[in-house]
Amino acid sequence: MKKRIGILTSGGDCPGLNCVIRAAVSHATLTFNWEVVGIPYATQGLLERQTVPLNIHGWDLRGIDPLINMGGTILGSINKGDTLAAAPAILASYEALGLDALIAVGGDGSLKIIHELANMGNWNLVAIPKTIDNDVALTERAIGFDTAVNTVVDAINRLTFTAASHDRVMIVEVMGRTAGHLALHSGIAGGADVILIPEVPYTVKGICEHLQELRDRWRRKFAIIVVAEGANSSLEDLDNPASCSVAKCGRGQYIADQISNCSSNLIDTRVSVLGHIQRGGIPSALDRLIATVFGKNAIDLIAQEKYDQMLAWQNGNVVAVPIQDALDQSPALVDPKCDLVQIAHSLGIYIGEK
């Protein structure tokens, strides 16, 4: 039976989303001769009953397919508003658009909302995880994470030379309000001296002692600090009451203010908040691969009529897990006793406490 499949991208954008769309459309069209339509701006598009026709050669430029290396999402995305307040109209749109199944690509927040709608409307739903925070449970990798790590590492590489040239402490603030995967991976790969994540409390005293040790023992007059925006100290320091608050200036600037006078040697600090730069750019080879495999397997699940499933990357393979199981265990946080944290300690990186 010929099917009409809808696909949408929800929540914050990230590299690799277009690769999912490309793979799903190609497999559905070439293998099953199904129709695939895009839902622009996620649930807002459903609410307004909008669709975008998708086909495997719709974006070709003289035979070149740009979706494989295009960042963001051609369908647009949205991560605001009270979606559930408009649930009745959205539920009616699924039937009105004649959809036989829906592929939703999102993080744990947006997938939770769409899954709730699917349960209310008895939709045939397949979910694909994407987030640069990599905090969706039951999958080792979410689309966008690898590219974001590479982006942060590239920034660290560039800042290291300036830090060394001017004897400065460079503080790189990255995304991660509740989970520190991005800061931990990029900090280790980029050769950071200090990594601060939400899961492991830090102290300003511990940071200062580590910076002093670098100077006294190793004659290092510069340092790189990678801090997740949601990192928390075990006790907010009051030694510098005039410093800018975290709420006002962000965690990176707060750290800079607190450590500027923590030793007899005046510490020259600079803060780089990478912000949405982390979300942009051309997807890495790994993100392209994972996104492509996810897109293809989503169509296979629909062909097998296996719904209410989320695709996950486990041990180098793609598996399907119940969406609710993934949501119940999300967000997936960094285990303070995991191998990467222990590796950071063994490399002489300060990662909290003391």
Secondary structure, 3 states (H helix, E strand, C coil): CCCEEEEEECCCCCCCHHHHHHHHHHHHHHHHCCEEEECCCHHHHHHCCCCEEECCCCCCECCECHHHHCCCCCCCCCCCCCHHHHHHHHHHHHHHCCCCEEEEEECHHHHHHHHHHHHHHCCCEEEEEECCCCCCCCCCCCECHHHHHHHHHHHHHHHHHHHHHHCCEEEEEECCCCCCHHHHHHHHHHCCCEEECCCCCECHHHHHHHHHHHHHHHCCCCEEEEEECCCCECCCCCCCCCCCCHHHHCHHHHHHHHHCCCCCCCCCEEEEECHHHHHCCCCCHHHHHHHHHHHHHHHHHHHCCCCCEEEEEECCEEEEEEHHHHHHCCCCCCCCCCHHHHHHHHCCCECCEC
